[in-house]
Amino acid sequence: MAKTLSEKTLRKSWLNWVSFGQQCYNYEIMQGLGFASSMVPIINELYPDDAEARKEALERHLTYYNTENNWGAAVAGIVASMEEEKANGANITDGSINSIKAALSGPLAGIGDTVTQSLVKTCLLGICCDMALKGNALGPILFFVLMSCYTLGLSKYVFDQGYKSGKSSVTRLLAGGRMTAVTEALGALGLMVVGSMIASNVSVSTPLVLNLGQTSVAIQNILDTICPKLLSLITVFVTYRMVNKGVKPIRIILAMFVIGIIGGLLGIIA
């Protein structure tokens, strides 16, 4: 009789991965133990009466593995499908399973780190931190809810797709430039959020007044005519440049304090 994984077991496997994929993270096998943990419900259902088969199945997953947790759930789904086929007598070796894990972990890590860490999380933090700075208590709550919906919803979807469609689901995802288009769109959104945060939360201005005979001209009014919040924008760009050059954040912060104090005493910066 063919062995088929139940929905309950697949759900346990997904929850194990998304919740504990980075448990006992170490430099020897990275997420190897976390991945093996996610396979425990799969292995127990496929080999309920064969302790030796369960032992071998766990050992083949206690190897080096590292990816981004949310998008990497697709690999857990694919491997669950391969384990099911192997338990039903398919000619699937330990090497082929680990090869699939190694081949897909890199591309999915690249997608996950770009989309989740650099774009989605940055955009949500930008919006919710701005709410919190304005005294809205819903800011941190909204971030928690939205980020949880994203991580749980995405990881469950790609896990299910990986199990149902196998490695071809990831191949279709990576083909045709679809992820490039999504990444570029989210990148543009992220830049808009950062721009709005600069305008709302970074306040750098000058009280200098230029006296020309009987006429007084405020320098800040001239700068605002050229580009509103120009000094704030320059401050952010200079800070960003220093960070990219490897200047330690503590030195940048101390430099800001010194420049701010001296500039304030001289009446140059407000």
Secondary structure by P-SEA (a helix, b strand, c coil): cbbbbcaaaaaaaaaaaaacccccccccccaaaaaaaaaaaaaaaaccccaaaaaaaaaaaccccccccccaaaaaaaaaaaaaaaaacccccaaaaaaaaaaaaaaaaaaaaacccccaaaaaaaaaaaaaaacccaaaaaaaaaaaaaaaaaaaaaaaaaaaccaaaaaaaaccaaaaaaaaaaaaaaaaaaaaaaaccbbbbbcbbbbcccccccaaaaaaaaccaaaaaaaaaaaaaaaaacccaaaaaaaaaaaaaaaaaacccc
